[in-house]
């Protein structure tokens, strides 16, 4: 499926980013004080990883979805919205 619109499924992997909240999550959410430096570091790391995956998703939405919709139109199938 390389090069086909359906090949995009393997390009976005949110599993490493979207998991059960970590212990750091409860530290940040549960305290009244300022988050620890470690909490900021984890947030920065996860935010960066999420940004990478969101950029890949944005590319897919802008390029692969229109190509897929063209193929769907040829076969008279409802488009992806």
DAZI-V638177 format. One record per residue. N is the residue number from 1. SS is DSSP state (helix for helix, strand for strand, loop for the rest). D_CENTER is the distance of its C-alpha to the mean C-alpha in Angstrom with 1 decimal. Layout:
{{N,SS,D_CENTER} {N,SS,D_CENTER}}
//
This chain:
{{1,loop,21.2} {2,loop,20.5} {3,loop,20.5} {4,loop,20.1} {5,helix,17.5} {6,helix,16.6} {7,helix,15.9} {8,helix,12.4} {9,helix,11.4} {10,helix,11.7} {11,loop,9.8} {12,loop,6.2} {13,loop,6.7} {14,loop,4.9} {15,loop,8.7} {16,loop,9.8} {17,loop,8.0} {18,loop,8.4} {19,loop,12.0} {20,loop,15.3} {21,loop,16.1} {22,loop,17.9} {23,helix,21.5} {24,helix,20.6} {25,helix,19.0} {26,helix,22.4} {27,helix,24.2} {28,helix,22.5} {29,helix,22.8} {30,helix,26.3} {31,loop,28.4} {32,loop,30.4} {33,loop,30.5} {34,loop,28.4} {35,loop,25.3} {36,loop,26.3} {37,helix,25.4} {38,helix,23.5} {39,helix,21.4} {40,helix,20.7} {41,helix,19.9} {42,helix,17.4} {43,helix,15.7} {44,helix,15.8} {45,helix,14.4} {46,helix,11.4} {47,helix,10.8} {48,helix,11.1} {49,helix,8.8} {50,helix,6.0} {51,helix,7.5} {52,helix,7.6} {53,helix,4.1} {54,helix,4.4} {55,helix,7.7} {56,helix,7.4} {57,helix,6.1} {58,helix,8.9} {59,helix,11.2} {60,helix,10.9} {61,helix,11.7} {62,helix,14.5} {63,helix,16.0} {64,helix,15.4} {65,helix,15.6} {66,helix,18.9} {67,helix,20.2} {68,helix,19.5} {69,helix,21.2} {70,helix,24.2} {71,helix,24.6} {72,helix,24.4} {73,helix,27.0} {74,helix,29.3} {75,loop,29.4} {76,loop,29.6} {77,loop,26.4} {78,loop,24.5} {79,loop,21.7} {80,loop,18.0} {81,loop,17.5}}
//
